[in-house]
Amino acid sequence: MNEFESGITGVNPFYGNTKNPWNKSRISGGSSSGSAVAVSAGMAWISLGTDTGGSIRVPSSLCGVVGLKRMDGRVSKYGVMPLAPSLDHVGCVTRSAWDLAAVLECTSGWDPSDQSSKHKKVPPYTNIIEKSNVEGIAIGVPKNYFFDYVHSEVERLFYQFLESIKSLGYKVFDLVLQNPERYFNTWKGIRYAKASEVHAQWLKSRKEDYSREVREMLIQGTKISAVDYIHAMRIINDELKKELLMMFKKVEVIVVPTTIIPAPRFDELMDIDICSTVLQTREALLRNTMLFKSTGFPAVSTPIGLTKDNMPVSVQIIGPPFREEKILSVAYNYECLNRTRTIFTPPFPFNS
């Protein structure tokens, strides 16, 4: 995994890089890198991970497995090394939406050791998704921001996914999200400041023990003022959450590509060219997952196809608060139609 969960690539200068089982010259994504690779490669049926900006959904997308970021408070975080406590989530990686539903039933619920966990009844997720009725269910697609910079193969497969779910009876509607670029920068400030507070003591006494990348991020966090932090929290709570809740009055779930690019090569770790625009690889990988992390709403990433280079592409399905069964039902019904559980198996022996 990435050092202290502080990364999105799966690159670790101390213990080695986590390689993508679909092509070992490409990254796995992170920070829950090994969790996604182990399930993708068949070494484990289920794995756990944490998600602070996309750390379950991104590696799941790049490795062709199913990853769930639960609703904030649904699953206890007791015993987890924090990155940014108010943003951290414990989740899981599996090979199917049904498996996610089964794991969610077992791991959800209030924990007296974690006061951030909620007293919420745990639904029988597996029964709900097996009996879900899709006819006329409204699905929203925010057209701005999420498709401003997107790899052509990701875009092609995403629209194929939309046609598949339409054939099941789902209704698809376009949406518009206000100020999305502003929301991205707001998350970044909160995440850096929180992590710096967690590591404050070690940053003073053991600064040289961190890798340069993590050390620089922690130092950036120390420079964020209290006024800027409070302002950022207000934007998330008073603007982004309210805007998404208004969207969920119009549609049942929201869908976007999980990542705007397939898994980059290891020689593309700094920058990547997308549609003649050069973006930082880190920001390209986080671009579509981060917005839904800030709010704490549940989101699942599920594979939808392979590029011409035989690399997985996934869709992210986002639901309203504590309605994981809605997003799992969409993923489950899509899987049943396309039999994706058998399709997304890396070639063995693994590509070099």
C-alpha positions as CSV (number, residue, x, y, z in Angstrom):
1,M,0.0,0.0,0.0
2,N,1.0,3.6,-0.1
3,E,3.0,5.0,2.8
4,F,0.5,5.9,5.6
5,E,-2.3,5.6,3.1
6,S,-1.0,8.9,1.7
7,G,-1.0,8.3,-2.0
8,I,-3.1,7.2,-4.9
9,T,-0.6,5.3,-7.1
10,G,0.4,2.2,-5.2
11,V,4.1,3.4,-5.3
12,N,6.0,2.8,-2.0
13,P,9.7,3.8,-1.9
14,F,10.3,1.6,1.2
15,Y,8.7,-1.7,0.4
16,G,8.3,-1.6,-3.4
17,N,5.6,-0.8,-5.9
18,T,2.3,-2.6,-6.2
19,K,1.9,-3.8,-9.8
20,N,-1.3,-4.1,-11.8
21,P,-2.1,-7.8,-12.5
22,W,-3.5,-6.9,-15.9
23,N,-0.1,-5.4,-17.0
24,K,2.8,-5.3,-14.6
25,S,4.2,-2.2,-16.3
26,R,1.2,-0.3,-15.1
27,I,0.3,1.0,-11.6
28,S,-2.4,-0.6,-9.4
29,G,-3.7,2.6,-7.9
30,G,-3.8,3.2,-4.2
31,S,-3.7,3.6,-1.4
32,S,-5.4,0.2,-0.8
33,S,-3.2,-1.2,-3.6
34,G,-2.6,-4.7,-2.3
35,S,-6.3,-5.1,-1.4
36,A,-7.4,-4.5,-5.0
37,V,-4.5,-6.5,-6.5
38,A,-5.1,-9.5,-4.2
39,V,-8.7,-9.8,-5.2
40,S,-8.0,-9.1,-8.9
41,A,-5.3,-11.8,-9.0
42,G,-7.4,-14.4,-7.2
43,M,-5.2,-14.4,-4.1
44,A,-8.2,-13.4,-1.9
45,W,-12.0,-13.4,-2.2
46,I,-12.5,-10.3,-0.1
47,S,-10.2,-7.6,1.2
48,L,-10.5,-4.6,3.4
49,G,-9.2,-1.1,2.7
50,T,-9.7,2.6,3.6
51,D,-10.9,5.4,1.4
52,T,-10.1,9.1,2.1
53,G,-10.3,10.5,-1.4
54,G,-10.6,7.4,-3.6
55,S,-8.2,4.9,-2.0
56,I,-10.6,2.0,-2.5
57,R,-12.4,3.0,-5.6
58,V,-9.3,4.0,-7.7
59,P,-7.3,0.8,-7.3
60,S,-10.6,-1.2,-7.7
61,S,-11.2,0.6,-11.0
62,L,-7.7,0.2,-12.3
63,C,-7.5,-3.5,-11.3
64,G,-11.0,-4.5,-12.6
65,V,-12.6,-5.4,-9.2
66,V,-15.6,-4.0,-7.2
67,G,-14.8,-1.6,-4.4
68,L,-17.2,0.1,-1.9
69,K,-16.8,3.3,0.1
70,R,-19.5,3.0,2.7
71,M,-21.6,5.8,4.1
72,D,-19.8,7.8,6.7
73,G,-20.6,6.2,10.1
74,R,-21.9,2.9,8.6
75,V,-18.8,0.9,9.6
76,S,-16.5,1.3,12.6
77,K,-13.0,2.8,12.0
78,Y,-11.8,1.6,15.4
79,G,-8.2,0.4,15.2
80,V,-7.5,2.0,11.8
81,M,-4.4,4.2,11.4
82,P,-6.0,7.6,10.4
83,L,-5.0,9.7,7.5
84,A,-7.6,12.5,7.7
85,P,-10.1,11.2,10.4
86,S,-13.2,13.1,9.2
87,L,-12.7,11.9,5.7
88,D,-11.5,8.3,6.3
89,H,-13.8,5.3,5.6
90,V,-13.4,1.6,6.0
91,G,-14.6,-0.4,3.0
92,C,-14.0,-3.6,1.1
93,V,-13.0,-5.0,-2.3
94,T,-14.6,-8.0,-3.9
95,R,-15.3,-9.6,-7.3
96,S,-19.0,-8.7,-7.3
97,A,-21.7,-6.5,-5.9
98,W,-23.4,-9.4,-4.2
99,D,-20.2,-10.2,-2.3
100,L,-20.0,-6.5,-1.3
101,A,-23.6,-6.7,0.0
102,A,-22.8,-9.8,2.1
103,V,-19.7,-8.2,3.6
104,L,-21.6,-5.0,4.3
105,E,-24.2,-6.9,6.3
106,C,-21.5,-8.5,8.5
107,T,-19.4,-5.4,9.1
108,S,-21.9,-2.6,9.5
109,G,-23.4,-1.2,12.7
110,W,-22.7,0.9,15.8
111,D,-19.4,0.3,17.7
112,P,-19.0,1.7,21.2
113,S,-15.3,2.0,20.5
114,D,-15.9,4.4,17.6
115,Q,-18.2,7.3,18.5
116,S,-18.3,8.3,14.8
117,S,-20.2,5.1,14.0
118,K,-24.0,5.5,13.8
119,H,-27.0,3.8,15.4
120,K,-28.5,2.7,12.1
121,K,-30.4,-0.4,11.3
122,V,-28.4,-2.6,8.9
123,P,-30.6,-3.7,6.0
124,P,-30.5,-7.2,4.5
125,Y,-28.6,-6.0,1.5
126,T,-28.3,-9.3,-0.3
127,N,-32.0,-9.9,-0.2
128,I,-32.7,-6.3,-1.3
129,I,-30.5,-6.4,-4.4
130,E,-31.7,-9.8,-5.5
131,K,-35.3,-8.5,-5.5
132,S,-34.7,-5.0,-6.7
133,N,-37.1,-3.6,-9.3
134,V,-35.3,-1.5,-11.9
135,E,-38.2,-0.3,-14.1
136,G,-38.3,3.4,-14.2
137,I,-35.6,4.0,-11.6
138,A,-33.9,7.4,-12.4
139,I,-30.2,7.6,-12.8
140,G,-28.4,11.0,-13.1
141,V,-25.2,11.8,-15.1
142,P,-23.5,15.1,-14.2
143,K,-22.2,16.3,-17.6
144,N,-19.8,19.0,-16.5
145,Y,-16.4,18.5,-14.8
146,F,-16.5,14.7,-14.9
147,F,-16.1,14.6,-18.7
148,D,-13.9,17.7,-19.2
149,Y,-10.8,15.6,-19.4
150,V,-11.5,11.9,-20.1
151,H,-9.7,9.2,-22.0
152,S,-11.5,8.3,-25.2
153,E,-11.7,4.6,-24.2
154,V,-13.1,5.4,-20.8
155,E,-15.8,7.7,-22.4
156,R,-16.7,5.0,-25.0
157,L,-17.1,2.3,-22.3
158,F,-19.1,4.6,-20.0
159,Y,-21.7,5.3,-22.7
160,Q,-21.9,1.6,-23.5
161,F,-22.7,1.1,-19.8
162,L,-25.5,3.7,-20.0
163,E,-27.0,1.8,-22.9
164,S,-26.9,-1.4,-21.0
165,I,-28.7,-0.1,-18.0
166,K,-31.3,1.6,-20.2
167,S,-32.0,-1.8,-21.7
168,L,-32.8,-3.0,-18.1
169,G,-35.4,-0.3,-17.7
170,Y,-33.4,2.4,-15.9
171,K,-34.1,6.0,-17.0
172,V,-31.0,8.2,-17.5
173,F,-31.1,12.0,-17.0
174,D,-28.4,14.7,-17.4
175,L,-27.4,16.8,-14.4
176,V,-25.2,19.9,-13.8
177,L,-23.0,20.3,-10.7
178,Q,-22.1,23.9,-9.7
179,N,-18.5,24.9,-8.9
180,P,-17.0,21.4,-9.1
181,E,-13.4,22.6,-9.5
182,R,-13.8,24.7,-6.4
183,Y,-14.9,21.6,-4.5
184,F,-11.8,19.7,-5.5
185,N,-9.4,22.3,-4.2
186,T,-11.4,22.5,-1.0
187,W,-11.1,18.7,-0.3
188,K,-7.3,19.0,-0.9
189,G,-6.9,21.6,1.8
190,I,-9.0,19.7,4.4
191,R,-7.1,16.4,3.7
192,Y,-3.7,18.0,3.9
193,A,-4.5,19.9,7.1
194,K,-6.0,16.8,8.8
195,A,-3.1,14.6,7.9
196,S,-0.6,17.1,9.2
197,E,-2.4,17.2,12.6
198,V,-2.3,13.4,12.8
199,H,1.5,13.3,12.1
200,A,2.4,16.5,13.9
201,Q,4.6,14.8,16.5
202,W,6.5,12.5,14.1
203,L,6.9,15.4,11.6
204,K,8.9,17.2,14.3
205,S,10.8,14.2,15.7
206,R,11.2,11.9,12.6
207,K,10.8,14.1,9.6
208,E,13.5,12.4,7.6
209,D,11.9,9.0,8.0
210,Y,9.1,10.0,5.7
211,S,9.5,9.7,1.9
212,R,9.9,13.0,0.2
213,E,6.5,13.0,-1.3
214,V,4.6,12.3,2.0
215,R,6.8,14.7,3.9
216,E,6.1,17.5,1.4
217,M,2.3,16.9,1.6
218,L,2.5,17.0,5.4
219,I,4.5,20.2,5.4
220,Q,1.9,21.8,3.0
221,G,-0.8,20.9,5.5
222,T,1.0,22.8,8.3
223,K,0.7,26.0,6.2
224,I,-3.1,25.9,5.9
225,S,-4.6,28.5,8.2
226,A,-7.5,27.9,10.6
227,V,-9.5,30.4,8.7
228,D,-9.0,28.6,5.4
229,Y,-9.8,25.2,7.0
230,I,-13.0,26.5,8.5
231,H,-13.9,28.1,5.2
232,A,-13.3,24.8,3.4
233,M,-15.5,22.8,5.8
234,R,-18.3,25.4,5.3
235,I,-18.1,24.9,1.5
236,I,-18.4,21.1,1.8
237,N,-21.2,21.1,4.4
238,D,-23.2,24.1,3.2
239,E,-22.7,23.9,-0.5
240,L,-21.6,20.6,-1.9
241,K,-23.7,18.4,0.4
242,K,-26.8,20.5,-0.1
243,E,-26.3,20.5,-3.9
244,L,-26.0,16.7,-4.0
245,L,-29.0,16.2,-1.8
246,M,-31.0,18.4,-4.2
247,M,-29.9,16.1,-7.0
248,F,-31.0,13.0,-5.1
249,K,-34.5,14.5,-5.1
250,K,-34.5,14.2,-8.9
251,V,-32.7,10.9,-9.3
252,E,-32.1,7.7,-7.3
253,V,-28.4,7.4,-8.0
254,I,-25.6,9.3,-9.8
255,V,-23.1,7.6,-12.2
256,V,-19.8,8.9,-13.5
257,P,-16.5,7.2,-14.6
258,T,-14.6,6.1,-11.6
259,T,-11.3,7.4,-13.1
260,I,-10.9,9.5,-16.2
261,I,-8.0,7.3,-17.3
262,P,-7.1,3.6,-17.4
263,A,-4.1,2.5,-15.3
264,P,-1.1,4.7,-16.2
265,R,2.3,3.2,-16.8
266,F,5.0,3.6,-14.1
267,D,6.8,6.1,-16.4
268,E,3.6,8.3,-16.3
269,L,3.6,8.9,-12.5
270,M,4.1,12.6,-12.6
271,D,2.1,13.9,-15.6
272,I,-0.2,12.3,-18.1
273,D,-1.6,13.6,-21.5
274,I,-5.4,13.4,-21.8
275,C,-7.0,14.7,-24.9
276,S,-4.0,17.0,-25.6
277,T,-4.1,18.4,-22.0
278,V,-1.4,17.5,-19.5
279,L,-2.7,16.8,-16.0
280,Q,-0.9,15.7,-12.8
281,T,-1.4,12.0,-12.6
282,R,-2.4,12.2,-8.9
283,E,-5.1,14.7,-9.7
284,A,-6.3,12.8,-12.7
285,L,-6.8,9.7,-10.7
286,L,-8.6,11.5,-7.8
287,R,-10.7,13.9,-10.0
288,N,-13.9,11.9,-10.1
289,T,-13.8,10.1,-6.7
290,M,-12.8,13.0,-4.4
291,L,-16.1,15.0,-4.7
292,F,-18.2,12.2,-3.4
293,K,-15.7,11.5,-0.7
294,S,-16.0,14.9,0.9
295,T,-19.7,14.4,1.5
296,G,-19.4,11.0,3.1
297,F,-22.1,9.6,0.7
298,P,-21.8,5.9,-0.3
299,A,-20.2,5.0,-3.6
300,V,-19.3,1.8,-5.4
301,S,-16.9,1.3,-8.3
302,T,-17.7,-1.6,-10.6
303,P,-15.9,-2.7,-13.8
304,I,-17.7,-2.1,-17.1
305,G,-15.2,-3.0,-19.9
306,L,-11.7,-3.3,-21.2
307,T,-9.8,-0.9,-23.3
308,K,-8.1,-1.8,-26.6
309,D,-4.9,-2.4,-24.5
310,N,-6.9,-4.9,-22.3
311,M,-7.0,-2.6,-19.3
312,P,-10.1,-2.4,-17.0
313,V,-12.4,0.7,-16.9
314,S,-15.0,1.2,-14.2
315,V,-18.1,3.2,-13.4
316,Q,-18.7,4.9,-10.0
317,I,-22.3,4.7,-8.7
318,I,-23.1,7.2,-5.9
319,G,-26.2,7.1,-3.7
320,P,-27.9,9.3,-1.0
321,P,-27.0,9.0,2.7
322,F,-27.3,5.5,4.1
323,R,-28.8,4.0,1.0
324,E,-26.1,1.6,-0.1
325,E,-28.7,-0.8,-1.3
326,K,-29.5,1.6,-4.2
327,I,-26.0,1.7,-5.6
328,L,-25.4,-2.0,-5.0
329,S,-28.7,-2.9,-6.8
330,V,-27.6,-1.0,-9.9
331,A,-24.2,-2.7,-9.9
332,Y,-25.8,-6.1,-9.2
333,N,-28.3,-5.8,-12.0
334,Y,-25.6,-4.6,-14.5
335,E,-23.4,-7.6,-13.5
336,C,-26.2,-10.1,-14.0
337,L,-26.9,-8.7,-17.5
338,N,-23.3,-8.7,-18.6
339,R,-21.8,-11.5,-16.5
340,T,-18.9,-9.3,-15.6
341,R,-17.8,-11.5,-12.7
342,T,-16.3,-14.0,-15.2
343,I,-15.1,-11.4,-17.7
344,F,-12.8,-9.4,-15.4
345,T,-10.1,-12.0,-14.7
346,P,-6.5,-10.9,-15.5
347,P,-4.6,-13.0,-18.1
348,F,-2.5,-15.7,-16.4
349,P,0.5,-15.8,-16.3
350,F,0.3,-12.1,-15.5
351,N,1.4,-9.8,-18.3
352,S,4.9,-8.3,-18.0
